[in-house]
Amino acid sequence: MLPMFFWAFVIGGLICVIGQIMFDVFKLTPAHTLSSLVVAGAILAGFGWYEPLADFAGAGATVPITSFGNTLVNGAMQEAQQHGIVGVLTGMFEIASAGISSAIIFGFLGALIFKPKG
């Protein structure tokens, strides 16, 4: 059990280090960094490399934003096999909608419970 936690920490930490380097060294904005990490996750998923990484690192690979790109590609691929080219678009929305909806709902509930500043 301890090696699983160790590798999740290491892989998740490396993903975060890459994001921090993008901020500090390349002076990218948060939007550019976020988009780049999502695209990197999508590219890794397209080559079939993200699933083995997620199997190895567990939450270290499934929690960071790169897994959103993986989710989009997997949804598009699954629906494309069933519905053709139209499935590429519908699959991305269908698979990712639960996570996006949850983020919106819980963000709203958090704003009701706590006093947001801004």
Secondary structure, 3 states (H helix, E strand, C coil): CHHHHHHHHHHHHHHHHHHHHHHHCCCCCHHHHHHHHHHHHHHHHHCCCHHHHHHHHCHHHHCCCHHHHHHHHHHHHHHHHHHCHHHHHHHHHHHHHHHHHHHHHHHHHHHHHCCCCC
